[in-house]
């Protein structure tokens, strides 16, 4: 990893050699989030846009020289990354916009964006010789970790709120994870996971606490820009809970700018649920996220429910440094976005994923964006992760199945209603 210069604390600026600390700056406890700093001259000698043109690997490992792993590091066999970017002209037309693209990360092996980070977690855990990996999650990060661990035969212990959707808990159990259902919030699960990891010496995948998770998540920025012919979009809309995804997108875009692969920094628009709006509120009021106390988070979008976003420093920087914004959308707006997004693009998203579209609608209403530019919606999870809320969304939209007898007359009756 001679292309990694050091790890830098985002609070005090102190730097550490990559093998000097495992996770956070020890001067600030669990808040001492660090960033991985690269030697871009060294990186540029190992990878170029021209080389990528001839690289047949569609996964995140096509960008290996831009990741904090050695060139010969063994990687999990699951195909993480390379998710499609779809043009969505009907969504654009409905909102009076010129171009909208939909990046569907529900197509990952465990059906969420979190596979990108978990793939890095498995590589780093094996690098450390770990036998057990742990994480706290509302469901997707846990499923991603358990799936990636299963692919290499690595044990994992998962802390997840007991209220997590059954589909996500089922994934954990199917992959063979040791699942601890915490009778409390995600924040309770996170704190308990930190304690257990320290006590037992498990490798800790926790968002924000582990700096390499941002490095996995940044690969989505590389893919978006490469799929657009290295023409960066005007803005990327992404749902925000803990803040690690938007922080990772920002890191990836900074990498591309430093290498000269893109010529502008897209605005990053973070979309939060109104009932879990810690960062949106802090951004709007100019509050310090290091001292702002936790909030009580409640939303149907479980994947972005966080009373205290753990990667709040990187998330706030992502918005502030790109001239972006945070917008808050109601649960009703999130649920309404699920069928609208699906019918307008063919992409079925869980509530947190559909929140990106709800945020685009809100940004148009607020006049936060120019209608003649290019926008990307990052869809972070499949709708099959939360079928219960998907059914609520279509019921709210007035779409119900028709129960009929095995009789053509009943078919004709339904069809006649469609024509009327």
N, C-alpha and C positions, 0 to 999 in steps of 0.2 A: 504493500500500500504506500509506496514512496511518493504517490501523487497526492496523498493526504498530508497537509502541512501540520495541522494541529486541531484540537477541539477548543472552541472559544466560548466562554461563559457570556450569556446574553445580558447578565446583570452587571458584573464587574469588569468584564473584558479580559479576565485572566485566561491564559492559554495553557493547554496541557498536551503532552504527547499522546498519541492515540492509545498507547498501552499504560498510560499513567492513571487514568480513571476509567471506571466501567460505564458510568451513566451520567451523573450530574456533577456540577462544581461543588465540592465539599464545603465551601464557604457559605452556601445558601440553602443547605438541606435539599429537600425534594423540589424546591422552586428553582434550583440552580441549573436551568436548562442550558445545554451547550449546543453549538452549531459545528458541523464538520466543515473545515476550511481546506480548500484544494489549491494545489499548484497548477494553475490553468495552463501554463506553458508546457508542463510535463504532460498534462491531459491532452493538450492539442497535438502533441507528437505521437499520441497513441490512437487517436480517433479523429475522424473528420466527416463532414457531410458526404463527401465523395465515397469514403469507405462504407458508410452506412447504406449507400445505394446498392452496393454489391453484397450486403450482409443478408443472408437468407433467414436468419433467426428473427422471428417476429416478436419474441418475448422481451421482457425488460433487460435480459442479459445481453442484448445487442448493444446496450449502453454501458457495458461492464467497466470500461476505463473511466467512466464518470461516477462510478459507485465505489464505496469504501470497502472493496474486497480485492483480494489478490487476483492476478490474471488467471491463475490456475485453480481458483477456488471451485470446489464442487458445489453445484447448485441443485435445488430440488427438481424432480422430474416434471412436476405439474407446469403446464404452459401458462405462466402468469404474464399479463400484459398483452400488447397487440390487439386491444379492443377496438371495435369499429367506431368511426366518426361519420355520422350520417347527416347529409343535408336535409333540412326540414323546412322546405319552402312554404308549406301550408301553415305551420306554426308562425313563421315570419310574417306571412301575409295577414294573418288574423290580428297580429299586433302592429301592423303597419311598418314592419322592419324589412330591410333589404335582405339580410342573410343571417340565418340561425343554423347552427350545427349542434348535433346531439352526440356526445361521447358516452357510449353505453358500457360502463364498467360493471353492469350487472352480468356481463358475459364472462367474468372471471371464473376460475375453477370452482370457488365456493360461492359464487354469485354476488360478490361485492368488491369494491375498490380496495378493501383492507388486505386482500391477497398480496398486493404490491409490497406493503410493509412487512407482512408476515414472511414472505420469501426471504427478505433481508434478515429478519429475526432468526430464521432457521440457519442460514449461512453463518451468522455471527455467533450463534449458540454453539454450533459445531466447531467453529474456530476456537472457542473457549473450552471445548471439551465437555460442555454441559450434557447432563443426562436427562434433566427435566427443565422444561420451559413453562413459564406461567404468564398470565395476563388477566387483567380485569377488562370487562367489556359489557356493552349493552347487548351484544350478540354477534355482530358482524366480524369484529376483530378477533373474537374468540373462535368463531367458526373458521375464519381464515387460518388462524394459528393451528387449530386442531387438524384441519385438512392438510396443511403443508407439513406438519409434524408427522401425520399418518403416512405421507408419501415417502418419508425417509426413516420411519420407525422410531421416532423420538417421542418420549413421554411428555405429556403436558397436563397442567392443572389450571382449571379455568374458574375465575370468580365472575359471576354474572348475576344481576338482579333477578329475583324470582319472578318478576313481572315481565321478563323478556318474552317475545313472541314464541310460541311453541315450535314453529318451524326452525327457528334459530337454535333452540335447545335440542331439537331432534338432530340437527346437524352435528352438534358437539358429541352427542351420545353415539351417533352412527360412526363417527371418526375415532371413537374410543377414548375420548378425553375423560379425565377425572373432573366432574362438574360439581362445583359448589354453588348452589343457588342461595344467594344472600338475601335475607329478608330485610331489605333496605334499598337505598338508592345506588345508582352507579358510583357516586362519590364514596359511599360506604364500601362498595366492592373494591374500588381503586385503592383506598387506604389500607384495607385488609390485605390486599394482594401485595402491596409494598412491604408490609410487616412480615408476611409469610415468606416472601422471596428472600428478604434479609435474614430471616431466622434459619431457613433451610438451605440457603445458598443456591436457589434456583436461578436460572437465567431469566431476566425480567424483560418482557416485551412491551411493557406498558407504554402507551402513547405519551409522548413528550418526555417522560422520564428517560426513555431510551433514545438517544439522539439519532440512531440509525433508522428509526421508523420514518422520519421525514425524508431520508435519502431514498427509501423505497417508493414513497408516495410521489416524489418529484418526477418520477419517470412518466407520469401522465402528461406533464408539461412538454416533455420531449416528444411524446407521441403526437400530441395535438399539433404542435408546430411542424413536425415532420409531415404529418398527414395533410397539412395545409400548404405544403411546398415551402416551408420555412417562412411563410408570411404570417406573422403573429396576429391573432385576432385583436379586436379593439378591447374586448373584455371577456373574462371567463366567469360564469356564475356557478357557485358551488355552495352546497349546504354546509353549515358549520355547527359543530357541537363542541368537542374538545379543542378544535382549532388546528389539529395536526395536518389535515388534508390541505387546507388553504395555505398553511405555512410551507408544506412540501411543494405545492404548485409554485409558490413564490421562489423557493430555493432553486427549483428547476429552471425557471425563467431567468434567474440571475446567472445561473451557469451558462445558459445559451447566449445571453448578452455578453458575458465575459469572454466567451469563445468567438464572438462575432458571427454567430449562426443566425441570429435574429437582429433586427435593427430598431426594435422598440419594445418597451415593456407594456404588456397588456394590463388593463385595470383588472383588479381582482375584486369581485363583488361577493361578499359573504352573506349567505341567506340563513337567518336563524328563525326558529319557531318563536312566536310571540311569548309563549310560556317558558322559553329557555333562551332568553335574549341577553345574557350577561354581556357579551361582547358588543352587540348592537347598542345596548344602553351605554356602555362605557365609551364607545366611539362617539355617540351622539352628544354625550355630556362632557367629553374630554376627561374622563376619569382615569386614574392610574390603576392598571390591572394588577399591579403587584400588591396594592393595598385595598382594592375594592373587595368587600366581603362576598362570600357565596350567595347565590339566590336559591329559592326553592323552584326547581325546574319541573314543569309538567307539560307534556305534549304527546300527541299520538305518534309523532315521529321519534320513536325510541332511540334510533341511532344518533340523533343529535340532541338528546336530553342530557344536559350537564350543568349542574349548579355552579361548578367552579371549573371552567375550561382549563385543562392541564397544560395545553400548549398555547396559552393566551398571549404570551410575548411574541411568538412567531406569527400568530394569527393577526394581532393588531398591526405588527410591522408590515405584513403582507398587504393590508388595506391602505395603511397610511403611506407607505413608500411607493405604491403604484397609483396613487390618486384614486383609489377605489372607494368602496362604501360598504356599509353593512345595512341590510334591510331586514325587517322582521315581518313575518307573515303568520296569519292565524292558522289554527288547525283546520278550520273550514276551508281556507284558501289552499292549504296543502292537500287536503282530500280531494278538492275539486280539480287540482292539477293532475291527479293520477290518471283519470280517464281522458282528460284533454290532451295531455302529453302522449298517451298511448294512441289515441285516435288520430293525432296530428303527425305522429312520427313512427308509430309501430313499436315504440319502446315502452315496456311495462316496468314501472319503477315502484319501489317501496316508498312510503311517505317521505323519508329523508331525501331520497333521490328526486322525487317529484318536487320537493321544495325548491330546487334550482329553477324550475319553470315558474313556480309561483313567485319567486324572487324577480324573475325577468318581467313578469306582468306588473309587479309592484314598481320596478325601476322605470318602466314605460310610463306608468301612471304619474310617478313623481317627477318625470322629466330628467332622470339621472343619466340617460344615455342618448346618443344621437342615432336617429332612425336609419341613417344610410351607412352604418358600419357593420362589421362582422362580429357575431357573438357566439360563444360556445357555452352550452349547458353541460356540465359534468354530472352524469347520473351515477350515483354511487352505489346503488344496490338494486337487485331484481325485486319486482313486485311479489314474486313467489316467496319472499322472505316474510311477508306479512299479509296473508290472504284475507284475514279477518277485516283489516282496514280497507283492503281493496274492495271487498264486498260492500262495506259501508259507503265507499266512494261512488260505486256505480248505483247503489240504491238512492243516494242523494242526487245523482244525476238523472234519476228517473228511468234507469235501464234495468228491467227485470226479465228473467226468462219466461217463456210462454209454456205452460203445462198443457199438453194436448193429448188426446186419445190417438191410438194408432190408426188414424182415419184421415184420408185426404181432404175431407171437408173441413177439418180443423186447421189443416195447413192453409187452405184457401182463405179461411177466415182471418188468420194472422196476416197473410200476404195482402189481403184487401185493406187491412188497417195500415200497413206500411205505405200503400199507394195513396191513401186518403190524405 
